[in-house]
């Protein structure tokens, strides 16, 4: 299993990051090197549970022999705090509840080397990932 939260961090509780939609920040995959990937169309927050679910779906589809051809371009490093129910207002910020990553439009989430894996397998895996992640995604190759 992949570690889905940072081992060390400078500050225990962080501020929320800005999640403005940027049209100029576009990450490109390298089509000449033979990569296919998933690109985000709108801005949203991606939790560590959603990242793990999509990783399991992809590895199940492409099987163990192609697992080394998969590359993750995301990591949940923003701690989300939450106070327990029944606690009165004030008295500071709550404890870390979960981890997430704010994703902007144009970001590449996953990459697979399509020279070694059949393209229909890649499309099937990415279409299953689209069901696990909230927001609009686009398959780029």
N, C-alpha and C positions, 0 to 999 in steps of 0.2 A: 504494500500500500504506500502511496505517495504521501509525504507530510503535507497537510493542507493548511498549515498556519506557520508563521515564522518562529524559529527557535529563539531568536534574540531580537529585541526591538529597543529602540532608543527611549521612546516614551510609551508607557503602559496604555494610556487612553489618548486617542488622537481626535482631532477635529474632523468633521465631515469634509470630504474633498469636494471641490467644485465639479459639477457634472454637466456643464454647459455642452451643448452639442456643437462640435467643431467640424466644419466642412473642409478645413485645410489640412487637418492631421490625418493623413491617409497612409497606412502601412501597405507596402506592396510585397507580394511573394515573388520568388524568382522563377518565372515560367521557363526560362532557358535551362535552369538546373533541374527542371522536372518536378516541381512541387504543385500540389493542390491544397487548398485551404478553405477555411470558413471565415468570412468577413462579416462584421457587424454593420447593420444599416442604421440603427438608432442607438441612443445612449440609454444605459440601464446599469443596475448593480448586479453582479454575478456572485453568488455565494459559493462557499467552498463545497457545499453539498452538491450543487449543480455541476461544478467542475468535476467532482469525483464521479457523478453519475454519467456524465458525458465521456469521461475517460474509460469507464467500464464498458459502455456501449461500443466505443470505437475499437478497443482491444478485443472484444468478443467477436466483432465482425471481421477484423483483419487477421485474427489468429496470432499465435505466439511467434511464428517465424518471421512475421513482418513488424513486430512490435518495436523493433529498433528504428524503423523508418518513420515513426510518429514523433512529432515535436510539439510541445506545449509552449505557447507564447504568453501565457497568463499565469498569475499566482495571486491568491487571496491574501493580501497583507494589511487590510484595513480592519481593525477590530470594531465590532458593533457592540455598544454597551446597552444594557437593559436593566431596569430596576425590577425587583420581584413585585408581584401583585400584593396589594395591601400595605405598601410602604407610603408614608405621607410625603408630600412635596418638600423639596429642599434636601439638605444633608448631602449634597455633592452628587457626583456622577455615579451611575451604577457600574457593576462589574461587566467584564467582557462576556458577551453572550454567544456571538458567532463571528466568523471572519468573512469578508467579502472583498470584491475588487470592482471599483467603478470603471465601466468600459465606455469609451467614446465611439462615435460612429467612425467607421473606416478601419477599426482595429482588427487584426488577424488573430483568431483564437487558437486554432490548431493548424498544423501543416503535416502533410504526408507526402513522401516521395513517391510519385506516381509511376516512376520508371520500373519499380519492382512489384507493384501491386496492380491488379486489374482495375480499370477505371470504374466498372460497374460496382465493384466491391466498395470503392471509395464513396461513390454516390449513395449507396445504400447506407453506409455507416454515417455519412454526414446528414442524410435525411432523418435518421433516427436521433441524431444529436439535436436537430432543430426542434424536436418535440420536448427535449429536456431543458432547453434554455429559453427564458422569456425574452421576447424581442424578435426583431426581424433579422434574419441571417441570409447570407448569399454564398453559394459555393463558387469559389474562384479557382480556375486552373489555367 
